[in-house]
Amino acid sequence: MQGIASAALEKLARPDLLERRAFLNGTWAARDRTLSVVDPASNEHLVEVAACTLEDADAAVDFARSAFFDWRDRLPAERGHILRNWAGLMRINAQDLAVIMTAEQGKPLAESLGEISYAANFLDWFAAEGERAYGETIPSHLPGSRLSVQMQPLGVAVAITPWNFPSAMITRKAGAALAAGCTMIVKPAPETPLSALALAKLAQEAGMPAGVFQVLTGEAAPLARRLLEHTEVRAFSFTGSTEVGRILLTQSAATIKKASLELGGHAPFIVFDDYDLAKAVNGCMGAKFATSGQDCLAANRIYVQRGLYDRFVHQFAEAASSLAVGHGLEPGIDIGPMTRPSVAEKCRQQIAQALSAGARLACGGQDSPLGGNFVTPTILADVTEDMLIAREETFGPVAAVLPFDDESEVLARANATEMGLAAYLYTNDLGRAMRLTDRLEYGMVAVNTPKFTGAPIPFGGWKQSGLGREGSRHGLLEYLEAKYVCFGNLAA
């Protein structure tokens, strides 16, 4: 396995996309201090990237503020044209972008290719949506006056992006901010800076003006804090854990920033015994094992009604046992490594704790023969609510299956969490589906399908799973402020 990622990076059609320097004000900035990027499948050192300083963060804000005024005043169609150019360049260079992503993040190459397409779609969507940032007129309550509301860009925005979707989480945030007329500074996860820098290279080629889109690489915590304490940063968007989201929200509180937070998930996947077994298993495979389970939307608590329970566990375990585990750049791989060692260790701890507390091992459980950050796909049956895996997000290829008896019971159990991002429901009873979609305390509910995301939908959660929405027209509003204008003394 040693050398697979390095060899693939050496064969990029465009070697210049493997950028190691930060992107500030339209220029590429090297730094004496660097951070190492490694292949999570082998721990092989790939490259060193610039570690930006706090002074770099200050400079980036100044550059973004200066660039804002020209960018704000451009026609929405002109901003959209640049975004569409950027999306087109992503598609042209999709193979190289996917190889870079798999090398630093670990997901199978086919999934990386899918993410590049998904990411480019956000740029196209917001390119068009930026032309529809409509205001309104208000029937006046004042004689001789005319009342209106304009939607205006709020200024400099910051995106703090995660390692599990290192391209899509940038374009979902930046696409909205840039289309709205804001400028944006991206702070990518330290594990996956290469994808962000490759996107910056293509943004520059697409005609993005200097200072409008910048990428600061380096240690996450000090740079994020500096940006969030800066008075000229008006909004920030973060995707990551609820724990980190609380810290960032606190750091931004003194300057009252607009916050868009997409935080932890603990998704219930509910299967009633009136639904087709094979279709339910297939849906659960898609909802659980995409991105090797490292997905905030991953099915975390799989509730199956007792009439279907035993057969579901058997077929689900058979399907999970067939998943191919290995380096994401090898052909035919379904499950790559965990991007962080801590994620792999958490999976192992949850398996061990559940088994010691009485869960039944349906498949997997053993350490992967590949070692390191690899986790064998594992199905745990007869899980109870007091087990660690039922109380905490797993973020890996480990599935917990829990039996239930009736609708009211499973609804209460599914809602018994402070997380509220996504829920899955499988039933052929339309009335039941309507009742449960009304009562599930989640920002997104998928009925009889594992696939529901995309540029047109308002992505976001309830409770401690986040604030605000990304994608859709609601995502554009995260970067706009309403300005009420009253014209008086207009009477003839």
VEXDREN-2710 file (C-alpha; in Angstrom, 1 decimal):
% VEXDREN-2710
k/r/px/py/pz
1/MET/0.0/0.0/0.0
2/GLN/2.9/2.3/0.6
3/GLY/3.3/4.8/-2.2
4/ILE/-0.1/4.4/-3.9
5/ALA/-1.1/8.0/-3.2
6/SER/2.2/9.5/-4.0
7/ALA/2.3/7.6/-7.3
8/ALA/-1.1/8.7/-8.2
9/LEU/-0.3/12.4/-7.4
10/GLU/2.7/12.2/-9.6
11/LYS/0.5/11.2/-12.6
12/LEU/-1.9/14.1/-12.3
13/ALA/-2.8/15.5/-15.7
14/ARG/-2.3/18.9/-14.2
15/PRO/0.5/18.8/-11.6
16/ASP/-0.1/22.4/-10.8
17/LEU/-3.3/21.6/-9.1
18/LEU/-1.3/20.0/-6.3
19/GLU/-0.7/23.4/-4.7
20/ARG/1.2/23.8/-1.4
21/ARG/0.9/27.5/-0.8
22/ALA/-1.9/29.5/0.7
23/PHE/-4.0/31.7/-1.5
24/LEU/-4.1/35.3/-0.4
25/ASN/-5.4/38.3/-2.4
26/GLY/-4.9/36.5/-5.7
27/THR/-1.3/35.4/-5.0
28/TRP/0.2/32.2/-3.8
29/ALA/2.0/32.5/-0.5
30/ALA/4.7/30.1/0.8
31/ARG/5.6/30.1/4.5
32/ASP/8.7/29.0/6.4
33/ARG/6.5/27.0/8.8
34/THR/4.5/24.1/7.2
35/LEU/2.1/21.4/8.1
36/SER/2.4/17.8/6.8
37/VAL/-0.4/16.2/4.7
38/VAL/-0.5/12.4/5.0
39/ASP/-2.3/9.6/3.2
40/PRO/-4.7/8.2/6.0
41/ALA/-4.6/4.8/4.4
42/SER/-0.8/4.3/4.9
43/ASN/0.3/7.3/7.0
44/GLU/2.6/8.1/4.1
45/HIS/3.8/11.7/4.0
46/LEU/2.5/13.4/0.8
47/VAL/3.4/17.1/0.9
48/GLU/4.0/20.1/3.2
49/VAL/1.6/23.0/3.0
50/ALA/2.1/26.5/4.2
51/ALA/1.1/27.2/7.8
52/CYS/-0.4/30.6/7.8
53/THR/0.1/33.0/10.7
54/LEU/-2.3/35.2/12.7
55/GLU/-0.9/38.1/10.7
56/ASP/-1.9/36.3/7.5
57/ALA/-5.5/36.0/8.9
58/ASP/-5.6/39.7/9.6
59/ALA/-4.3/40.5/6.1
60/ALA/-6.8/38.2/4.5
61/VAL/-9.6/40.0/6.2
62/ASP/-8.2/43.4/5.0
63/PHE/-7.9/42.1/1.4
64/ALA/-11.5/40.6/1.5
65/ARG/-12.9/43.9/2.9
66/SER/-11.2/45.9/0.1
67/ALA/-12.4/43.5/-2.6
68/PHE/-15.9/43.5/-1.2
69/PHE/-17.0/46.9/-2.6
70/ASP/-16.2/46.1/-6.2
71/TRP/-17.6/42.6/-6.0
72/ARG/-20.8/43.8/-4.3
73/ASP/-21.4/46.3/-7.0
74/ARG/-21.0/43.9/-9.9
75/LEU/-24.2/42.7/-11.6
76/PRO/-25.4/39.3/-10.2
77/ALA/-25.1/37.9/-13.7
78/GLU/-21.4/38.9/-13.8
79/ARG/-20.8/37.2/-10.5
80/GLY/-22.7/34.2/-11.7
81/HIS/-20.7/34.0/-14.9
82/ILE/-17.5/33.5/-12.9
83/LEU/-19.1/30.9/-10.7
84/ARG/-20.2/29.0/-13.7
85/ASN/-16.7/29.2/-15.2
86/TRP/-15.4/27.8/-11.9
87/ALA/-17.9/24.9/-12.0
88/GLY/-16.9/24.1/-15.6
89/LEU/-13.2/24.0/-14.7
90/MET/-14.0/21.6/-11.9
91/ARG/-15.8/19.2/-14.2
92/ILE/-12.9/19.4/-16.8
93/ASN/-10.4/18.6/-14.0
94/ALA/-12.6/16.2/-12.1
95/GLN/-10.3/13.2/-12.3
96/ASP/-7.3/15.1/-10.9
97/LEU/-9.5/16.8/-8.2
98/ALA/-10.8/13.3/-7.2
99/VAL/-7.3/11.8/-7.0
100/ILE/-6.2/14.7/-4.7
101/MET/-9.2/14.2/-2.5
102/THR/-8.8/10.5/-2.1
103/ALA/-5.0/10.8/-1.4
104/GLU/-5.6/13.2/1.5
105/GLN/-9.0/12.1/2.7
106/GLY/-9.1/8.4/2.0
107/LYS/-12.6/7.9/0.5
108/PRO/-12.9/5.6/-2.5
109/LEU/-12.1/7.3/-5.8
110/ALA/-15.6/6.8/-7.2
111/GLU/-17.0/8.7/-4.2
112/SER/-14.5/11.5/-4.7
113/LEU/-15.6/11.8/-8.3
114/GLY/-19.2/12.0/-7.1
115/GLU/-18.3/14.7/-4.6
116/ILE/-16.6/16.8/-7.3
117/SER/-19.8/16.7/-9.4
118/TYR/-21.9/17.5/-6.3
119/ALA/-19.6/20.4/-5.4
120/ALA/-19.7/21.9/-8.9
121/ASN/-23.5/21.8/-8.9
122/PHE/-23.6/24.2/-5.9
123/LEU/-21.7/26.8/-8.0
124/ASP/-24.1/26.5/-10.9
125/TRP/-27.1/26.6/-8.5
126/PHE/-26.0/29.8/-6.7
127/ALA/-24.9/31.4/-9.9
128/ALA/-28.5/31.4/-10.9
129/GLU/-30.0/32.0/-7.4
130/GLY/-27.9/35.1/-7.0
131/GLU/-30.0/36.7/-9.7
132/ARG/-33.2/36.1/-7.6
133/ALA/-32.3/37.8/-4.4
134/TYR/-35.6/39.5/-4.4
135/GLY/-36.7/42.3/-2.1
136/GLU/-40.3/43.4/-1.5
137/THR/-42.5/46.4/-1.4
138/ILE/-44.8/47.1/1.5
139/PRO/-48.2/48.8/1.3
140/SER/-47.6/52.0/3.3
141/HIS/-49.2/52.7/6.6
142/LEU/-47.9/56.3/6.4
143/PRO/-49.5/58.9/4.1
144/GLY/-47.3/59.9/1.2
145/SER/-44.6/57.3/1.9
146/ARG/-43.2/54.4/-0.1
147/LEU/-41.8/51.4/1.8
148/SER/-39.4/48.8/0.5
149/VAL/-37.0/46.1/1.5
150/GLN/-33.7/45.4/-0.3
151/MET/-31.6/42.3/0.2
152/GLN/-27.9/43.3/0.4
153/PRO/-24.7/41.4/0.9
154/LEU/-23.4/41.6/4.4
155/GLY/-19.6/41.8/3.7
156/VAL/-16.7/39.5/4.6
157/ALA/-17.6/35.9/5.3
158/VAL/-15.5/33.0/6.7
159/ALA/-16.0/29.3/6.0
160/ILE/-14.4/26.7/8.3
161/THR/-14.7/23.5/6.5
162/PRO/-14.4/19.8/7.5
163/TRP/-12.3/16.9/6.3
164/ASN/-15.0/14.5/5.3
165/PHE/-16.3/16.5/2.3
166/PRO/-13.3/18.8/1.5
167/SER/-14.6/20.2/-1.8
168/ALA/-18.4/20.2/-1.5
169/MET/-18.5/22.0/1.8
170/ILE/-16.4/24.8/0.3
171/THR/-18.6/25.3/-2.8
172/ARG/-21.8/25.0/-0.8
173/LYS/-20.7/27.9/1.4
174/ALA/-18.6/29.9/-1.0
175/GLY/-21.1/29.6/-3.9
176/ALA/-23.8/31.2/-1.8
177/ALA/-21.6/33.9/-0.3
178/LEU/-20.1/34.9/-3.6
179/ALA/-23.4/34.9/-5.5
180/ALA/-24.8/37.1/-2.8
181/GLY/-22.0/39.6/-3.3
182/CYS/-19.9/38.8/-0.3
183/THR/-16.2/37.9/-0.2
184/MET/-15.1/34.7/1.5
185/ILE/-12.1/33.4/3.3
186/VAL/-11.9/29.6/3.6
187/LYS/-10.1/27.8/6.4
188/PRO/-10.0/24.1/5.4
189/ALA/-9.4/21.3/7.8
190/PRO/-5.7/20.7/8.4
191/GLU/-6.1/17.1/7.2
192/THR/-7.4/18.1/3.8
193/PRO/-6.0/21.4/2.6
194/LEU/-5.0/20.2/-0.9
195/SER/-8.6/20.0/-2.2
196/ALA/-9.2/23.6/-1.1
197/LEU/-6.1/24.9/-2.7
198/ALA/-6.9/23.0/-6.0
199/LEU/-10.3/24.7/-6.0
200/ALA/-8.6/28.1/-5.4
201/LYS/-6.4/27.5/-8.4
202/LEU/-9.4/26.9/-10.6
203/ALA/-11.3/29.9/-9.1
204/GLN/-8.4/32.1/-10.1
205/GLU/-8.5/30.7/-13.6
206/ALA/-12.3/31.2/-13.8
207/GLY/-11.7/35.0/-13.4
208/MET/-12.2/35.4/-9.6
209/PRO/-10.9/38.8/-8.6
210/ALA/-8.1/39.1/-6.1
211/GLY/-9.3/39.1/-2.5
212/VAL/-12.8/37.8/-3.3
213/PHE/-12.0/34.1/-2.5
214/GLN/-9.0/33.2/-0.3
215/VAL/-7.7/30.1/1.4
216/LEU/-5.8/30.1/4.6
217/THR/-4.0/26.9/5.4
218/GLY/-2.6/25.9/8.8
219/GLU/-3.6/25.0/12.3
220/ALA/-7.4/25.3/12.7
221/ALA/-7.9/26.6/16.2
222/PRO/-5.8/29.7/16.3
223/LEU/-6.6/30.9/12.8
224/ALA/-10.4/30.3/13.3
225/ARG/-10.3/32.2/16.6
226/ARG/-8.5/35.1/15.0
227/LEU/-11.0/35.3/12.1
228/LEU/-14.0/35.0/14.4
229/GLU/-12.8/37.8/16.7
230/HIS/-12.2/40.2/13.8
231/THR/-14.8/43.0/13.7
232/GLU/-14.7/43.1/9.8
233/VAL/-15.9/39.5/9.5
234/ARG/-19.7/39.7/9.4
235/ALA/-20.6/36.1/9.0
236/PHE/-19.2/32.6/9.3
237/SER/-20.2/29.1/8.3
238/PHE/-18.9/26.0/9.9
239/THR/-19.5/22.3/9.3
240/GLY/-18.2/19.9/12.0
241/SER/-18.9/18.6/15.4
242/THR/-21.3/20.1/17.9
243/GLU/-18.5/20.5/20.4
244/VAL/-16.4/22.6/18.1
245/GLY/-19.5/24.5/16.9
246/ARG/-20.2/25.7/20.5
247/ILE/-16.6/27.0/20.8
248/LEU/-16.8/28.9/17.5
249/LEU/-20.2/30.4/18.4
250/THR/-18.7/31.6/21.7
251/GLN/-15.7/33.1/20.0
252/SER/-17.9/35.0/17.5
253/ALA/-20.3/36.3/20.2
254/ALA/-18.4/39.4/21.1
255/THR/-18.7/40.7/17.6
256/ILE/-22.3/39.4/17.0
257/LYS/-21.6/37.6/13.7
258/LYS/-24.2/35.9/11.6
259/ALA/-23.6/32.1/12.1
260/SER/-24.5/29.2/9.9
261/LEU/-23.6/25.9/11.7
262/GLU/-24.0/22.4/10.3
263/LEU/-23.1/20.2/13.3
264/GLY/-23.3/16.7/14.5
265/GLY/-25.9/14.1/13.4
266/HIS/-27.3/11.0/15.2
267/ALA/-29.7/9.9/12.5
268/PRO/-32.4/7.3/13.2
269/PHE/-33.2/4.9/10.4
270/ILE/-36.7/3.5/11.0
271/VAL/-38.0/0.5/9.2
272/PHE/-41.6/-0.8/9.6
273/ASP/-42.4/-4.4/8.8
274/ASP/-44.8/-3.4/6.0
275/TYR/-41.8/-2.4/3.9
276/ASP/-40.0/-4.6/1.4
277/LEU/-37.0/-6.2/3.1
278/ALA/-34.5/-6.1/0.2
279/LYS/-35.3/-2.5/-0.5
280/ALA/-34.9/-1.5/3.2
281/VAL/-31.5/-3.3/3.4
282/ASN/-30.3/-1.6/0.2
283/GLY/-31.4/1.8/1.5
284/CYS/-29.7/1.2/4.8
285/MET/-26.5/0.3/3.1
286/GLY/-26.5/3.6/1.2
287/ALA/-27.4/5.6/4.3
288/LYS/-24.8/3.9/6.6
289/PHE/-21.7/3.3/4.5
290/ALA/-21.3/6.3/2.2
291/THR/-18.0/8.1/2.8
292/SER/-17.0/5.0/4.8
293/GLY/-19.5/6.0/7.4
294/GLN/-17.8/9.4/8.0
295/ASP/-20.9/11.4/7.2
296/CYS/-23.1/13.5/9.4
297/LEU/-26.1/12.0/7.6
298/ALA/-25.1/8.4/8.2
299/ALA/-27.7/6.2/9.8
300/ASN/-26.6/5.8/13.4
301/ARG/-29.5/4.1/15.1
302/ILE/-31.2/1.6/12.9
303/TYR/-34.7/0.8/14.3
304/VAL/-36.4/-2.2/12.8
305/GLN/-39.9/-3.4/13.7
306/ARG/-39.9/-6.9/15.3
307/GLY/-41.8/-8.5/12.5
308/LEU/-38.9/-7.8/10.1
309/TYR/-36.1/-7.6/12.7
310/ASP/-34.3/-11.0/12.5
311/ARG/-34.5/-11.2/8.7
312/PHE/-33.3/-7.6/8.4
313/VAL/-30.3/-8.2/10.6
314/HIS/-29.3/-11.3/8.7
315/GLN/-29.5/-9.7/5.2
316/PHE/-27.9/-6.4/6.4
317/ALA/-25.0/-8.4/7.9
318/GLU/-24.6/-10.3/4.6
319/ALA/-24.5/-7.1/2.6
320/ALA/-22.0/-5.4/4.9
321/SER/-19.7/-8.4/4.9
322/SER/-19.4/-8.1/1.1
323/LEU/-18.0/-4.6/1.3
324/ALA/-14.4/-4.3/0.0
325/VAL/-12.1/-2.5/2.3
326/GLY/-8.8/-0.9/1.1
327/HIS/-7.0/2.1/-0.3
328/GLY/-9.4/4.4/-1.9
329/LEU/-7.2/4.6/-5.1
330/GLU/-7.4/0.8/-5.6
331/PRO/-10.2/-0.4/-7.9
332/GLY/-13.4/-1.9/-6.5
333/ILE/-13.0/-0.4/-3.0
334/ASP/-16.2/0.4/-1.0
335/ILE/-14.7/1.4/2.4
336/GLY/-11.5/3.4/2.8
337/PRO/-9.6/4.3/5.9
338/MET/-10.9/6.6/8.6
339/THR/-9.4/10.0/7.9
340/ARG/-8.4/10.5/11.6
341/PRO/-6.9/7.9/13.9
342/SER/-9.2/9.2/16.6
343/VAL/-12.3/8.2/14.5
344/ALA/-11.0/4.7/14.1
345/GLU/-10.4/4.4/17.8
346/LYS/-13.9/5.7/18.6
347/CYS/-15.4/3.0/16.4
348/ARG/-13.4/0.3/18.2
349/GLN/-14.4/1.6/21.6
350/GLN/-18.1/1.6/20.6
351/ILE/-17.9/-1.9/19.4
352/ALA/-16.1/-3.2/22.5
353/GLN/-18.5/-1.4/24.9
354/ALA/-21.6/-2.6/23.0
355/LEU/-20.4/-6.2/23.0
356/SER/-19.5/-6.1/26.7
357/ALA/-23.0/-4.7/27.5
358/GLY/-24.8/-7.5/25.6
359/ALA/-25.0/-6.6/22.0
360/ARG/-24.8/-9.4/19.4
361/LEU/-22.1/-9.3/16.7
362/ALA/-23.8/-9.9/13.4
363/CYS/-20.7/-9.4/11.3
364/GLY/-17.3/-7.7/11.6
365/GLY/-16.0/-6.6/14.9
366/GLN/-12.5/-7.8/14.5
367/ASP/-9.6/-5.5/13.8
368/SER/-9.0/-4.9/10.1
369/PRO/-6.0/-6.9/8.7
370/LEU/-5.0/-3.7/7.1
371/GLY/-4.4/-2.1/10.5
372/GLY/-3.9/1.6/11.0
373/ASN/-7.0/3.7/10.3
374/PHE/-9.0/0.9/8.7
375/VAL/-12.2/-0.3/10.5
376/THR/-13.9/-3.6/9.4
377/PRO/-17.6/-3.0/8.5
378/THR/-19.5/-4.1/11.6
379/ILE/-23.1/-4.8/12.4
380/LEU/-24.2/-4.9/16.0
381/ALA/-27.7/-6.3/16.7
382/ASP/-29.8/-6.2/19.9
383/VAL/-28.3/-2.8/20.8
384/THR/-30.0/-1.0/23.6
385/GLU/-30.4/2.8/24.2
386/ASP/-28.0/2.9/27.1
387/MET/-25.1/1.6/25.0
388/LEU/-22.5/4.2/23.9
389/ILE/-23.1/3.6/20.2
390/ALA/-26.8/4.4/20.7
391/ARG/-26.0/7.6/22.6
392/GLU/-23.1/9.1/20.5
393/GLU/-22.5/9.6/16.8
394/THR/-20.3/6.8/15.4
395/PHE/-18.8/8.4/12.3
396/GLY/-17.5/5.1/10.9
397/PRO/-18.6/1.8/9.2
398/VAL/-20.2/0.5/12.4
399/ALA/-24.0/0.0/12.5
400/ALA/-26.2/-0.4/15.5
401/VAL/-29.6/-2.2/15.0
402/LEU/-32.3/-1.9/17.6
403/PRO/-35.8/-3.6/17.6
404/PHE/-39.0/-1.7/18.2
405/ASP/-42.7/-2.7/18.6
406/ASP/-44.9/0.2/17.6
407/GLU/-45.0/3.7/16.1
408/SER/-45.4/5.8/19.2
409/GLU/-42.5/3.9/20.9
410/VAL/-40.0/4.4/18.0
411/LEU/-41.0/8.0/17.6
412/ALA/-40.1/8.7/21.2
413/ARG/-36.9/6.8/21.0
414/ALA/-35.8/8.5/17.7
415/ASN/-36.5/12.0/19.2
416/ALA/-34.7/11.3/22.5
417/THR/-31.5/13.1/21.5
418/GLU/-30.3/16.7/21.3
419/MET/-29.2/16.0/17.8
420/GLY/-31.7/16.7/15.0
421/LEU/-30.0/16.7/11.6
422/ALA/-31.6/13.9/9.5
423/ALA/-33.9/11.0/9.9
424/TYR/-34.8/8.1/7.6
425/LEU/-38.2/6.5/7.5
426/TYR/-39.2/3.3/5.5
427/THR/-42.9/2.4/5.4
428/ASN/-45.6/1.7/2.8
429/ASP/-48.3/3.3/5.0
430/LEU/-48.9/6.8/3.7
431/GLY/-50.7/7.9/6.8
432/ARG/-47.9/6.7/9.1
433/ALA/-45.4/8.4/6.9
434/MET/-47.3/11.7/7.1
435/ARG/-47.6/11.5/10.9
436/LEU/-44.0/10.7/11.5
437/THR/-42.6/13.3/9.1
438/ASP/-44.6/15.8/11.0
439/ARG/-43.4/14.7/14.4
440/LEU/-39.8/13.7/13.9
441/GLU/-37.7/16.5/15.4
442/TYR/-35.2/16.7/12.5
443/GLY/-34.4/19.3/9.9
444/MET/-34.5/16.8/7.1
445/VAL/-36.5/13.5/6.8
446/ALA/-36.0/11.1/3.9
447/VAL/-38.9/8.7/3.3
448/ASN/-38.1/5.4/1.5
449/THR/-34.8/6.7/0.1
450/PRO/-31.3/7.1/1.3
451/LYS/-30.6/10.0/-1.1
452/PHE/-32.0/13.4/-0.6
453/THR/-29.2/16.0/-0.7
454/GLY/-28.4/18.4/-3.5
455/ALA/-28.1/22.1/-4.3
456/PRO/-31.9/22.9/-4.4
457/ILE/-32.6/21.6/-0.8
458/PRO/-32.3/23.5/2.5
459/PHE/-29.7/21.5/4.3
460/GLY/-29.6/21.9/8.1
461/GLY/-30.6/20.6/11.4
462/TRP/-32.7/21.3/14.5
463/LYS/-31.7/21.5/18.1
464/GLN/-27.9/21.1/18.6
465/SER/-27.4/19.9/15.1
466/GLY/-27.0/23.5/13.9
467/LEU/-28.3/26.9/12.9
468/GLY/-29.4/28.2/9.5
469/ARG/-29.5/26.4/6.2
470/GLU/-27.2/25.7/3.3
471/GLY/-28.1/25.1/-0.3
472/SER/-31.5/26.3/-1.8
473/ARG/-32.7/29.9/-1.7
474/HIS/-32.4/29.7/2.1
475/GLY/-28.6/29.2/1.8
476/LEU/-28.3/32.5/-0.1
477/LEU/-30.1/34.3/2.7
478/GLU/-27.4/33.4/5.1
479/TYR/-25.2/36.0/3.4
480/LEU/-27.8/38.7/2.8
481/GLU/-29.2/41.4/5.2
482/ALA/-32.6/43.0/4.8
483/LYS/-32.5/46.7/4.5
484/TYR/-35.8/48.5/5.0
485/VAL/-36.2/51.9/3.2
486/CYS/-38.9/54.4/3.8
487/PHE/-39.3/57.3/1.3
488/GLY/-41.4/60.0/2.9
489/ASN/-43.0/63.2/1.7
490/LEU/-43.8/61.8/-1.7
491/ALA/-47.4/63.1/-1.8
492/ALA/-48.2/65.4/-4.7
END
